[in-house]
């Protein structure tokens, strides 16, 4: 069986790797306080603490009702499913 210490180390490494890839994938405009390179340095140098700081305060929150939504572009509907087209028949 895996000891609790080993499980915590694996969990900590997983969080660090997730945070590192999350910072690296995000576009520059999605960062709040510091630029992308600053967050990369924080996550790499401070390890688990830096990763938790990134996950808690570094990124913009997605979802929720924090701001206005952009309207979705209209989907292409085939004629046999389009009620406006069927009304004109």
N, C-alpha and C positions, 0 to 999 in steps of 0.2 A: 504494500500500500504506500501511497505517496504521503509523506508527512505534511503537516500543515505549513511548515516553513517553506518547503519546496513549492507547495501550491501557491503561497503568497508571492514567492519570487517569480513564478511563471505568470501569475496574474499581473504583477507589476511590469514585467517585460512586455506583456501583451498590450498594456495601456500605453507604455512608452512607444512601442512600434506603431500602434494605431495613431497616436497623436503626431508622431513624426510624419507619417504618410498623409495624415489629414492636413497638416500645415503645408506640406510640399504640393499637394494637389490643388489647393484653393487658389483662385485668382487673387491678384493684389488688392482689388477693390473690396474684398470680403473680410478684410482685417480691420479691427476697431482701433486699438491704441497705437501699435507699432507696425512697422513694415514686415513683410514676409521674412526677410533675412533675420530680423530681430527675434521673431518667434522661433525660428529654426535654432538659433543660438540658445535661447532659453530652454527649449525642449531638450536639446542635446546636452548642455552643460548641467542643468539641474535635474535631469532624469525624471523620476516619478513626480516630484514636486512641480517641475516645470510643465510636465504633461497635464497634471491636474489643473494647474493655473490656466493653461491653454483651453482645456475642455470647459472650465467654469467661466472664464472671463474673456478669453481671447477672440472667440469667433462670434460672428453675428448669429443670432438665433433665427432658425428657419421655422416656418410654420406659425401657427397661432394667429392672432388678430393684431399683431404689433404695427401693422401699417396697411396702406391701401394695396389691394391686389391688382395686378395687371390682368386685363381681360385676355382670355385664351383666344388664339386665332381660331376662326371657324374651321370645322372639319369638313372635308369633302364628303358629301353624302351621295350615294348612288341614286339615280332618278327614281327607282322603284321604292326607295325608303324616304324620299323627300316629300313631305306633305304639301309643300307649295307647288311642286311640279305635278303631283297627282291631282290637285284641285283644278289645274288648268287643262286637264284632259277632257 
